């Protein structure tokens, strides 16, 4: 009913505008990453195509260390929060007990927590017990946002699982473990995987904790390293190198988002709409 | 959603005693499963915030660690009587209100494009997730270099004066900061609104169309009122998030210079740069209270709106 030529053109324009909106800054930082300093100064959207900046960042020990820190810290934080949250989400979506809503609304409240409110005390506590500027010193505060997010998305996904199938399999002669492994795990895996991706993106994105609770290459993650990146001289902003490093940390996120977009959207909105 | 009901629970229990036993066991298991996550969340937020409150009652400057002493609420008095705090609150509120308002309108337009699109819905949804997924610091650099007179492509655009120095003025800097914030977070708003749009029944639109209502009338009289809860939830999430703004300002106008300092940047400057943990913790606690206040106001609004809707239907 919407298929008149005029309407098709109108929607095409609408879609084009949305695509441009999302892509222009990404294209811009990518273009900057391929520019030499002279080409940066020409202020054109596209100019030049050299890999010099990528050579610079990949031969920079600070950036390599930051990349390893980012992957390790975000990865471990994701693993821990998914395991803890999966247990809690199983309980809230399948078992009957008082306090269920309390746990879900508590998780929501924790998600709204302003990180700046605890960086001061963490800074003091971590220095006192000796985990300032370590992986574990970042993984712990990451739980403040990864756990609530994981609990919310996993509860939403688990509610959709037809749990009766487990009993049905047992009636058909499967052992409880077989029923769990052959029926429940395959049904739950996509949701768990999506939640893990979302949590990883959030941990990967963190700047405030990484900025305040680290001071060296030992634990500084990419966003914090980018903010403190200095060029050959104090007065020269290494724009090309920062852009190249930015592109490197953005590519994995874009790939994940594009592959799993449908499930990510479901995970993001399920909790909010039903709650 | 109630598919989760186990047959054991729906079947009539043989005796009352067995039912309570079973319920008890289920409750015990549930709490055992939830305990690790609940304890972890309490430890990582509850303990540090209590400790922050304790620190906020001390005179405690790491440059003079031996001068640590209990001073009661005097740090709060210092913060609340300083013009810096109130200016920063105003700046934060300004950034929050302007960016969330723009996001609501833009997000609604994007949600409508996706909802009504006759083709291309998948690619659009995938693409708008890119701003959402991208590291905030990276996006902030992209915007800063776009508006920096030494590198920015915006100066080649028509209507942009060649000698414009947006990052040298407060208004210009706030403009770039708000733009970066809006770009990054509108997709999230759009997705929440899209989920809300999907809940509006098509029959209502068809009925209104038969009665001769125009597209605009239908949007304002049917879609918007029915979406009120979804809109309020989206606004709640985004307002609390925008109020905590830190990354974009830190990169676009380092240190919150030129009057772009938000309350989070102020907290950072006092806690980490000036290592004044007593005064900084008072700021931390005040920000925490602001966030609670905003949340309470929204939850109240949400409560009345859902109550109204229940009354109507």
Interface residues (C-beta under 8 A of the other chain):
Chain A: X2 X3 X7 X8 X11 X12 X14 X15 X18 X19 X21 X22 X23 X25 X26 X28 X29 X32 X40 X41 X43 X44 X45 X84 X85 X87 X88 X90 X91 X92 X93 X94 X95 X96 X97 X98 X99 X100 X103 X106 X107 X109 X110 X112 X113 X114 X115 X116 X117 X118 X119 X120 X121 X122 X123 X124 X125 X140 X141 X143 X144 X147 X148 X151 X158 X159 X160 X161 X162 X163 X164 X167 X201 X204 X205 X207 X208 X211 X212 X222 X223 X226 X227 X239 X242 X243 X246 X249 X250 X253 X254 X256 X257 X258 X261 X262 X264 X265 X268 X269 X272 X273 X274 X275
Chain B: X1 X3 X4 X6 X7 X9 X23 X26 X27 X29 X30 X31 X33 X34 X36 X37 X38 X40 X41 X44 X45 X48 X49 X51 X52 X55 X110 X113 X116 X117 X118 X119 X120 X122 X123 X124 X125 X126 X127 X128 X129 X130 X131 X132 X133 X134 X135 X136 X137 X138 X139 X141 X142 X143 X145 X146 X150 X151 X152 X153 X155 X156 X183 X187 X188 X191 X192 X194 X195 X196 X199 X230 X233 X234 X237 X240 X243 X244 X246 X247 X250 X251 X263 X264 X267 X268 X271 X272 X277 X280 X281 X284 X285 X287 X288 X291 X295
